[in-house]
């Protein structure tokens, strides 16, 4: 091997530093994704959204457009629940 074929130590050190940084960033990203995918966190987020929806639908302090949207969502959710209950009752009474 000639001197032209060897990689300078400074270049190797720079590459190692880049790899180390990339690994640390990847580890941080994976940790963040794991935290977001945690079922307890998702349940907590859904509960907060539900509380906000009920607040917007029922409280006079909510903005009118938020109140209208929340009421529409709650009406649709109620209709879906009612249809599911009717379907379950019909299925149970048939057998």
N, CA, C and O atoms as CSV, one atom per row, in Angstrom:
chain,resi,resn,atom,element,x,y,z
A,1,UNK,N,N,0.834,-1.180,0.000
A,1,UNK,CA,C,0.000,0.000,0.000
A,1,UNK,C,C,0.874,1.237,0.000
A,1,UNK,O,O,1.912,1.284,0.659
A,2,UNK,N,N,0.444,2.224,-0.739
A,2,UNK,CA,C,1.214,3.468,-0.773
A,2,UNK,C,C,0.583,4.480,0.171
A,2,UNK,O,O,-0.487,4.226,0.724
A,3,UNK,N,N,1.218,5.596,0.357
A,3,UNK,CA,C,0.719,6.655,1.227
A,3,UNK,C,C,-0.580,7.246,0.681
A,3,UNK,O,O,-1.374,7.803,1.440
A,4,UNK,N,N,-0.801,7.127,-0.628
A,4,UNK,CA,C,-2.017,7.666,-1.235
A,4,UNK,C,C,-3.246,6.840,-0.845
A,4,UNK,O,O,-4.358,7.370,-0.854
A,5,UNK,N,N,-3.079,5.565,-0.503
A,5,UNK,CA,C,-4.189,4.674,-0.191
A,5,UNK,C,C,-4.641,4.765,1.265
A,5,UNK,O,O,-5.712,4.253,1.592
A,6,UNK,N,N,-3.899,5.371,2.116
A,6,UNK,CA,C,-4.273,5.446,3.529
A,6,UNK,C,C,-5.165,6.659,3.776
A,6,UNK,O,O,-5.030,7.699,3.132
A,7,UNK,N,N,-6.076,6.490,4.727
A,7,UNK,CA,C,-6.994,7.574,5.089
A,7,UNK,C,C,-6.361,8.351,6.232
A,7,UNK,O,O,-5.888,7.750,7.196
A,8,UNK,N,N,-6.343,9.655,6.144
A,8,UNK,CA,C,-5.739,10.460,7.209
A,8,UNK,C,C,-6.493,10.251,8.527
A,8,UNK,O,O,-7.721,10.162,8.528
A,9,UNK,N,N,-5.772,10.172,9.640
A,9,UNK,CA,C,-6.416,9.950,10.938
A,9,UNK,C,C,-7.447,11.019,11.284
A,9,UNK,O,O,-8.447,10.717,11.936
A,10,UNK,N,N,-7.227,12.242,10.868
A,10,UNK,CA,C,-8.196,13.309,11.157
A,10,UNK,C,C,-9.515,13.032,10.449
A,10,UNK,O,O,-10.584,13.304,10.997
A,11,UNK,N,N,-9.448,12.494,9.242
A,11,UNK,CA,C,-10.657,12.171,8.488
A,11,UNK,C,C,-11.400,11.014,9.160
A,11,UNK,O,O,-12.628,11.035,9.241
A,12,UNK,N,N,-10.679,10.025,9.632
A,12,UNK,CA,C,-11.278,8.884,10.326
A,12,UNK,C,C,-11.972,9.364,11.606
A,12,UNK,O,O,-13.086,8.940,11.914
A,13,UNK,N,N,-11.315,10.233,12.329
A,13,UNK,CA,C,-11.902,10.757,13.562
A,13,UNK,C,C,-13.171,11.547,13.261
A,13,UNK,O,O,-14.145,11.464,14.009
A,14,UNK,N,N,-13.167,12.307,12.181
A,14,UNK,CA,C,-14.362,13.079,11.804
A,14,UNK,C,C,-15.508,12.142,11.435
A,14,UNK,O,O,-16.657,12.384,11.805
A,15,UNK,N,N,-15.195,11.080,10.710
A,15,UNK,CA,C,-16.228,10.108,10.346
A,15,UNK,C,C,-16.786,9.402,11.583
A,15,UNK,O,O,-17.994,9.188,11.682
A,16,UNK,N,N,-15.930,9.046,12.505
A,16,UNK,CA,C,-16.378,8.401,13.742
A,16,UNK,C,C,-17.277,9.346,14.544
A,16,UNK,O,O,-18.271,8.913,15.127
A,17,UNK,N,N,-16.934,10.613,14.573
A,17,UNK,CA,C,-17.752,11.598,15.280
A,17,UNK,C,C,-19.123,11.732,14.617
A,17,UNK,O,O,-20.135,11.843,15.309
A,18,UNK,N,N,-19.164,11.721,13.290
A,18,UNK,CA,C,-20.435,11.787,12.573
A,18,UNK,C,C,-21.301,10.569,12.876
A,18,UNK,O,O,-22.507,10.695,13.091
A,19,UNK,N,N,-20.682,9.393,12.891
A,19,UNK,CA,C,-21.415,8.164,13.180
A,19,UNK,C,C,-21.961,8.194,14.607
A,19,UNK,O,O,-23.107,7.811,14.844
A,20,UNK,N,N,-21.151,8.644,15.542
A,20,UNK,CA,C,-21.594,8.735,16.939
A,20,UNK,C,C,-22.774,9.696,17.062
A,20,UNK,O,O,-23.757,9.389,17.736
A,21,UNK,N,N,-22.683,10.844,16.420
A,21,UNK,CA,C,-23.774,11.818,16.455
A,21,UNK,C,C,-25.041,11.244,15.827
A,21,UNK,O,O,-26.135,11.414,16.365
A,22,UNK,N,N,-24.895,10.563,14.690
A,22,UNK,CA,C,-26.056,9.968,14.025
A,22,UNK,C,C,-26.708,8.915,14.916
A,22,UNK,O,O,-27.934,8.831,14.977
A,23,UNK,N,N,-25.906,8.116,15.601
A,23,UNK,CA,C,-26.451,7.105,16.517
A,23,UNK,C,C,-27.221,7.755,17.659
A,23,UNK,O,O,-28.300,7.292,18.028
A,24,UNK,N,N,-26.671,8.821,18.213
A,24,UNK,CA,C,-27.350,9.519,19.310
A,24,UNK,C,C,-28.664,10.120,18.840
A,24,UNK,O,O,-29.667,10.049,19.550
A,25,UNK,N,N,-28.671,10.711,17.652
A,25,UNK,CA,C,-29.901,11.281,17.116
A,25,UNK,C,C,-30.930,10.193,16.832
A,25,UNK,O,O,-32.119,10.371,17.096
A,26,UNK,N,N,-30.472,9.078,16.298
A,26,UNK,CA,C,-31.377,7.956,16.030
A,26,UNK,C,C,-31.964,7.409,17.327
A,26,UNK,O,O,-33.154,7.103,17.388
A,27,UNK,N,N,-31.146,7.287,18.351
A,27,UNK,CA,C,-31.625,6.798,19.645
A,27,UNK,C,C,-32.666,7.741,20.229
A,27,UNK,O,O,-33.666,7.292,20.789
A,28,UNK,N,N,-32.441,9.045,20.104
A,28,UNK,CA,C,-33.404,10.029,20.606
A,28,UNK,C,C,-34.713,9.935,19.832
A,28,UNK,O,O,-35.789,10.034,20.421
A,29,UNK,N,N,-34.629,9.746,18.526
A,29,UNK,CA,C,-35.828,9.622,17.708
A,29,UNK,C,C,-36.602,8.365,18.072
A,29,UNK,O,O,-37.826,8.406,18.190
A,30,UNK,N,N,-35.912,7.260,18.249
A,30,UNK,CA,C,-36.574,6.007,18.625
A,30,UNK,C,C,-37.232,6.147,19.993
A,30,UNK,O,O,-38.353,5.677,20.191
A,31,UNK,N,N,-36.552,6.783,20.930
A,31,UNK,CA,C,-37.134,6.999,22.264
A,31,UNK,C,C,-38.404,7.845,22.163
A,31,UNK,O,O,-39.394,7.555,22.835
A,32,UNK,N,N,-38.382,8.872,21.340
A,32,UNK,CA,C,-39.565,9.723,21.171
A,32,UNK,C,C,-40.713,8.945,20.539
A,32,UNK,O,O,-41.865,9.105,20.942
A,33,UNK,N,N,-40.410,8.110,19.558
A,33,UNK,CA,C,-41.451,7.299,18.918
A,33,UNK,C,C,-42.040,6.279,19.885
A,33,UNK,O,O,-43.249,6.049,19.883
A,34,UNK,N,N,-41.207,5.677,20.699
A,34,UNK,CA,C,-41.688,4.718,21.701
A,34,UNK,C,C,-42.603,5.418,22.702
A,34,UNK,O,O,-43.635,4.871,23.091
A,35,UNK,N,N,-42.229,6.613,23.112
A,35,UNK,CA,C,-43.056,7.364,24.065
A,35,UNK,C,C,-44.406,7.719,23.444
A,35,UNK,O,O,-45.433,7.640,24.118
A,36,UNK,N,N,-44.415,8.103,22.185
A,36,UNK,CA,C,-45.669,8.454,21.518
A,36,UNK,C,C,-46.549,7.229,21.282
A,36,UNK,O,O,-47.775,7.338,21.303
A,37,UNK,N,N,-45.948,6.081,21.059
A,37,UNK,CA,C,-46.714,4.863,20.775
A,37,UNK,C,C,-47.195,4.158,22.041
A,37,UNK,O,O,-47.936,3.179,21.956
A,38,UNK,N,N,-46.792,4.634,23.192
A,38,UNK,CA,C,-47.197,4.016,24.455
A,38,UNK,C,C,-48.717,4.079,24.590
A,38,UNK,O,O,-49.289,5.166,24.515
A,39,UNK,N,N,-49.383,2.944,24.788
A,39,UNK,CA,C,-50.842,2.929,24.889
A,39,UNK,C,C,-51.378,3.828,26.003
A,39,UNK,O,O,-52.431,4.447,25.848
A,40,UNK,N,N,-50.661,3.903,27.118
A,40,UNK,CA,C,-51.127,4.779,28.205
A,40,UNK,C,C,-51.143,6.229,27.757
A,40,UNK,O,O,-52.052,6.983,28.105
A,41,UNK,N,N,-50.153,6.614,26.996
A,41,UNK,CA,C,-50.094,7.994,26.497
A,41,UNK,C,C,-51.223,8.249,25.497
A,41,UNK,O,O,-51.819,9.326,25.493
A,42,UNK,N,N,-51.512,7.271,24.662
A,42,UNK,CA,C,-52.593,7.436,23.697
A,42,UNK,C,C,-53.942,7.544,24.405
A,42,UNK,O,O,-54.782,8.357,24.020
A,43,UNK,N,N,-54.153,6.729,25.435
A,43,UNK,CA,C,-55.401,6.805,26.207
A,43,UNK,C,C,-55.512,8.172,26.874
A,43,UNK,O,O,-56.577,8.789,26.866
A,44,UNK,N,N,-54.415,8.636,27.446
A,44,UNK,CA,C,-54.415,9.949,28.093
A,44,UNK,C,C,-54.755,11.051,27.087
A,44,UNK,O,O,-55.526,11.959,27.398
A,45,UNK,N,N,-54.191,10.972,25.901
A,45,UNK,CA,C,-54.449,11.970,24.864
A,45,UNK,C,C,-55.923,11.934,24.437
A,45,UNK,O,O,-56.539,12.982,24.245
A,46,UNK,N,N,-56.484,10.732,24.289
A,46,UNK,CA,C,-57.891,10.610,23.918
A,46,UNK,C,C,-58.808,11.143,25.012
A,46,UNK,O,O,-59.829,11.767,24.720
A,47,UNK,N,N,-58.451,10.902,26.261
A,47,UNK,CA,C,-59.240,11.432,27.367
A,47,UNK,C,C,-59.225,12.956,27.358
A,47,UNK,O,O,-60.257,13.593,27.565
A,48,UNK,N,N,-58.066,13.530,27.122
A,48,UNK,CA,C,-57.974,14.990,27.060
A,48,UNK,C,C,-58.822,15.550,25.922
A,48,UNK,O,O,-59.499,16.565,26.084
A,49,UNK,N,N,-58.778,14.880,24.769
A,49,UNK,CA,C,-59.587,15.330,23.636
A,49,UNK,C,C,-61.073,15.218,23.959
A,49,UNK,O,O,-61.858,16.100,23.612
A,50,UNK,N,N,-61.455,14.131,24.625
A,50,UNK,CA,C,-62.854,13.954,24.999
A,50,UNK,C,C,-63.316,15.017,25.976
A,50,UNK,O,O,-64.404,15.574,25.831
A,51,UNK,N,N,-62.484,15.297,26.975
A,51,UNK,CA,C,-62.830,16.360,27.937
A,51,UNK,C,C,-62.967,17.707,27.235
A,51,UNK,O,O,-63.885,18.478,27.518
A,52,UNK,N,N,-62.054,17.977,26.327
A,52,UNK,CA,C,-62.100,19.245,25.587
A,52,UNK,C,C,-63.361,19.314,24.728
A,52,UNK,O,O,-63.988,20.368,24.625
A,53,UNK,N,N,-63.726,18.205,24.121
A,53,UNK,CA,C,-64.911,18.156,23.287
A,53,UNK,C,C,-66.168,18.432,24.112
A,53,UNK,O,O,-67.028,19.207,23.694
A,54,UNK,N,N,-66.273,17.805,25.273
A,54,UNK,CA,C,-67.430,18.024,26.151
A,54,UNK,C,C,-67.440,19.475,26.641
A,54,UNK,O,O,-68.493,20.112,26.681
A,55,UNK,N,N,-66.278,19.989,27.009
A,55,UNK,CA,C,-66.194,21.385,27.444
A,55,UNK,C,C,-66.676,22.314,26.337
A,55,UNK,O,O,-67.496,23.201,26.575
A,56,UNK,N,N,-66.162,22.108,25.127
A,56,UNK,CA,C,-66.543,22.975,24.007
A,56,UNK,C,C,-68.034,22.890,23.711
A,56,UNK,O,O,-68.651,23.888,23.337
A,57,UNK,N,N,-68.609,21.719,23.873
A,57,UNK,CA,C,-70.028,21.542,23.556
A,57,UNK,C,C,-70.937,22.124,24.624
A,57,UNK,O,O,-72.062,22.518,24.318
A,58,UNK,N,N,-70.484,22.188,25.866
A,58,UNK,CA,C,-71.380,22.548,26.960
A,58,UNK,C,C,-71.086,23.886,27.618
A,58,UNK,O,O,-71.979,24.458,28.243
A,59,UNK,N,N,-69.901,24.394,27.508
A,59,UNK,CA,C,-69.535,25.603,28.248
A,59,UNK,C,C,-69.745,26.855,27.398
A,59,UNK,O,O,-69.370,26.893,26.226
A,60,UNK,N,N,-70.339,27.858,27.992
A,60,UNK,CA,C,-70.568,29.123,27.287
A,60,UNK,C,C,-69.268,29.862,26.997
A,60,UNK,O,O,-69.238,30.740,26.134
A,61,UNK,N,N,-68.196,29.523,27.702
A,61,UNK,CA,C,-66.912,30.185,27.490
A,61,UNK,C,C,-66.223,29.715,26.212
A,61,UNK,O,O,-65.271,30.348,25.755
A,62,UNK,N,N,-66.690,28.616,25.634
A,62,UNK,CA,C,-66.081,28.094,24.408
A,62,UNK,C,C,-66.421,29.003,23.232
A,62,UNK,O,O,-67.463,29.659,23.222
A,63,UNK,N,N,-65.550,29.034,22.265
A,63,UNK,CA,C,-65.800,29.817,21.053
A,63,UNK,C,C,-66.993,29.219,20.303
A,63,UNK,O,O,-67.168,28.000,20.306
A,64,UNK,N,N,-67.802,30.042,19.669
A,64,UNK,CA,C,-68.993,29.526,18.976
A,64,UNK,C,C,-68.666,28.474,17.916
A,64,UNK,O,O,-69.387,27.484,17.792
A,65,UNK,N,N,-67.591,28.672,17.153
A,65,UNK,CA,C,-67.260,27.668,16.120
A,65,UNK,C,C,-66.788,26.359,16.754
A,65,UNK,O,O,-67.059,25.282,16.222
A,66,UNK,N,N,-66.082,26.443,17.893
A,66,UNK,CA,C,-65.679,25.225,18.606
A,66,UNK,C,C,-66.901,24.518,19.175
A,66,UNK,O,O,-66.984,23.290,19.150
A,67,UNK,N,N,-67.851,25.301,19.688
A,67,UNK,CA,C,-69.072,24.720,20.263
A,67,UNK,C,C,-69.859,23.986,19.182
A,67,UNK,O,O,-70.327,22.870,19.409
A,68,UNK,N,N,-70.008,24.597,18.017
A,68,UNK,CA,C,-70.757,23.969,16.923
A,68,UNK,C,C,-70.074,22.682,16.463
A,68,UNK,O,O,-70.736,21.665,16.258
A,69,UNK,N,N,-68.756,22.725,16.302
A,69,UNK,CA,C,-68.024,21.529,15.868
A,69,UNK,C,C,-68.133,20.421,16.902
A,69,UNK,O,O,-68.357,19.263,16.552
A,70,UNK,N,N,-67.975,20.769,18.174
A,70,UNK,CA,C,-68.033,19.767,19.234
A,70,UNK,C,C,-69.410,19.124,19.306
A,70,UNK,O,O,-69.528,17.914,19.499
A,71,UNK,N,N,-70.449,19.934,19.152
A,71,UNK,CA,C,-71.802,19.372,19.190
A,71,UNK,C,C,-72.047,18.435,18.019
A,71,UNK,O,O,-72.694,17.400,18.180
A,72,UNK,N,N,-71.540,18.783,16.846
A,72,UNK,CA,C,-71.687,17.903,15.684
A,72,UNK,C,C,-70.970,16.577,15.928
A,72,UNK,O,O,-71.512,15.509,15.645
A,73,UNK,N,N,-69.751,16.652,16.454
A,73,UNK,CA,C,-68.988,15.429,16.716
A,73,UNK,C,C,-69.711,14.562,17.742
A,73,UNK,O,O,-69.795,13.345,17.573
A,74,UNK,N,N,-70.229,15.173,18.796
A,74,UNK,CA,C,-70.928,14.409,19.822
A,74,UNK,C,C,-72.220,13.796,19.288
A,74,UNK,O,O,-72.566,12.675,19.661
A,75,UNK,N,N,-72.932,14.503,18.428
A,75,UNK,CA,C,-74.153,13.953,17.829
A,75,UNK,C,C,-73.810,12.746,16.956
A,75,UNK,O,O,-74.485,11.718,17.015
A,76,UNK,N,N,-72.773,12.874,16.161
A,76,UNK,CA,C,-72.367,11.755,15.298
A,76,UNK,C,C,-71.914,10.570,16.145
A,76,UNK,O,O,-72.279,9.429,15.861
A,77,UNK,N,N,-71.123,10.832,17.182
A,77,UNK,CA,C,-70.663,9.753,18.058
A,77,UNK,C,C,-71.850,9.091,18.746
A,77,UNK,O,O,-71.885,7.868,18.878
A,78,UNK,N,N,-72.818,9.881,19.181
A,78,UNK,CA,C,-74.017,9.318,19.803
A,78,UNK,C,C,-74.799,8.456,18.838
A,78,UNK,O,O,-75.299,7.397,19.218
A,79,UNK,N,N,-74.912,8.891,17.600
A,79,UNK,CA,C,-75.622,8.108,16.589
A,79,UNK,C,C,-74.908,6.784,16.326
A,79,UNK,O,O,-75.555,5.745,16.192
A,80,UNK,N,N,-73.608,6.819,16.253
A,80,UNK,CA,C,-72.838,5.581,16.028
A,80,UNK,C,C,-73.040,4.619,17.201
A,80,UNK,O,O,-73.259,3.425,16.997
A,81,UNK,N,N,-72.968,5.134,18.413
A,81,UNK,CA,C,-73.179,4.284,19.594
A,81,UNK,C,C,-74.583,3.703,19.575
A,81,UNK,O,O,-74.766,2.521,19.867
A,82,UNK,N,N,-75.572,4.510,19.238
A,82,UNK,CA,C,-76.950,4.025,19.179
A,82,UNK,C,C,-77.098,2.920,18.144
A,82,UNK,O,O,-77.765,1.920,18.407
A,83,UNK,N,N,-76.497,3.078,16.984
A,83,UNK,CA,C,-76.567,2.034,15.954
A,83,UNK,C,C,-75.905,0.745,16.414
A,83,UNK,O,O,-76.417,-0.345,16.156
A,84,UNK,N,N,-74.776,0.862,17.090
A,84,UNK,CA,C,-74.089,-0.329,17.597
A,84,UNK,C,C,-74.964,-1.026,18.633
A,84,UNK,O,O,-75.093,-2.250,18.611
A,85,UNK,N,N,-75.557,-0.268,19.528
A,85,UNK,CA,C,-76.422,-0.863,20.556
A,85,UNK,C,C,-77.616,-1.544,19.912
A,85,UNK,O,O,-77.963,-2.660,20.300
A,86,UNK,N,N,-78.250,-0.908,18.945
A,86,UNK,CA,C,-79.390,-1.521,18.249
A,86,UNK,C,C,-78.949,-2.813,17.567
A,86,UNK,O,O,-79.656,-3.818,17.633
A,87,UNK,N,N,-77.807,-2.794,16.925
A,87,UNK,CA,C,-77.302,-4.001,16.268
A,87,UNK,C,C,-77.039,-5.122,17.249
A,87,UNK,O,O,-77.358,-6.277,16.967
A,88,UNK,N,N,-76.465,-4.805,18.394
A,88,UNK,CA,C,-76.188,-5.830,19.407
A,88,UNK,C,C,-77.497,-6.381,19.964
A,88,UNK,O,O,-77.641,-7.592,20.132
A,89,UNK,N,N,-78.439,-5.506,20.249
A,89,UNK,CA,C,-79.725,-5.952,20.795
A,89,UNK,C,C,-80.449,-6.837,19.794
A,89,UNK,O,O,-81.011,-7.865,20.171
A,90,UNK,N,N,-80.443,-6.453,18.529
A,90,UNK,CA,C,-81.102,-7.282,17.507
A,90,UNK,C,C,-80.440,-8.648,17.391
A,90,UNK,O,O,-81.116,-9.667,17.248
A,91,UNK,N,N,-79.138,-8.660,17.452
A,91,UNK,CA,C,-78.416,-9.930,17.338
A,91,UNK,C,C,-78.703,-10.824,18.541
A,91,UNK,O,O,-78.882,-12.032,18.387
A,92,UNK,N,N,-78.746,-10.246,19.719
A,92,UNK,CA,C,-79.003,-11.027,20.932
A,92,UNK,C,C,-80.438,-11.550,20.940
A,92,UNK,O,O,-80.666,-12.690,21.345
A,93,UNK,N,N,-81.403,-10.754,20.506
A,93,UNK,CA,C,-82.806,-11.189,20.535
A,93,UNK,C,C,-83.124,-12.203,19.452
A,93,UNK,O,O,-84.114,-12.924,19.580
A,94,UNK,N,N,-82.342,-12.290,18.403
A,94,UNK,CA,C,-82.563,-13.289,17.350
A,94,UNK,C,C,-82.210,-14.695,17.815
A,94,UNK,O,O,-82.836,-15.671,17.401
A,95,UNK,N,N,-81.228,-14.788,18.657
A,95,UNK,CA,C,-80.759,-16.119,19.075
A,95,UNK,C,C,-81.503,-16.551,20.253
A,95,UNK,O,O,-81.265,-17.644,20.767
